[in-house]
């Protein structure tokens, strides 16, 4: 079957996470993503381990799990863009590409003659996406921006973690969400720009900044502050605008350890159903708790009452009863439990590949499921520069002599 982005070629000069997450998504959708890496070292994340992929003898290889999880469906080409010959090679490739993605510091691409203005002159239809910490403008534009710092600067850590009165403090999210969200926003922007280029024959520059994205993903909390001027604090596992919508301790597990579940009551009807399951129907008619706005205002009164109720049954008992009543709830799984979950298996969220270094490599699959144009699910480039000769022959008609000269000059 034809993929959604069949015929679109992406020249990917990004590395680490935000840019590669964007280009991996485009590759999943069928774009031919040519990942340009530094000769010798490649993407920084190839070294970000352990864990590293094991060879047949059980020894660590040079392929970190981090890299493998962010670069499926791509072709790896090495090119030293610090050399004039490398810059010329990129310019030649750009003429045959639809999208260019880079996440260098502001000004670096201009020094190499690979900025938007220079490449647009070669290919007016080119969609050029720059991903940086702070964007191409503003007083912070020349700063390096990393996810951890962006989570702090963008307000996320001020609302993540346990309440301060319960001993909480600033807490980052367990994965690099500013990077990941920026990669996804960049994907959407690129698809929109490609649509524009199809209609008008005109490319454009996309300026993506991690800090911009972090501020945007504050979502309802950002809106809360702008509407009423009150600075939200950390709420632990509770929701700022909905009650009860949090983690509750339940009866101890069989081995005596504390156990928990998530109760996610999203509206008044679900709350009434929960009260029936909990055998506390009076809590649904009490005027202090009948409406969500009342429950939010009287959180300090209601939640301790519910905490006592929830400890009366085990997690399995609560999950069975709440699910039967269609009250949103859920377990809190570790990653071993996640990947053993039959729903994850049914949804094909893990793919097993025949990797040259490991015959049964298992990695997470794309979550996108399209009925007519299914996503690709190919192996990440197993080796640094594996496709260099293939791509240069295919796109630039490079002969053996030129390839040999580029290798002697350490351009590739």
Secondary structure, DSSP 4 states (H G I P E B T S, - for coil): ---TTTT-EEEEE--SSHHHHHHHHHHHTT-EEEEEE-TTT-SGGGG--SSEEE-TTS-EEEEEHHHHTT-TTEEEEE--TTSHHHHHHHHHHHTT-SEEEE-PPTTHHHHTT-SHHHHHHH-TT-EEEEEESS-SSSTTTTS---HHHHHHHTTGGGSSSS-GGGT------SS-HHHHHHHHHHHHHHHHHHHHHHHHS--EEEEEEHHHHHHHTTHHHHHHHHHH-PPP---TTS-SS-SSEEEEEESPPTTS--EEEEEE--SHHHHHHHHHHTT-THHHH-TTTSSHHHHHHTHHHHHHHHHHHHTTS-HHHHHHHHHHTT--EE----HHHHHH-HHHHHTT-EEEEEETTEEEEEEEPP----SSSPPP-PPP-SSTTTTHHHHHHHHH---HHHHHHHHHTT--
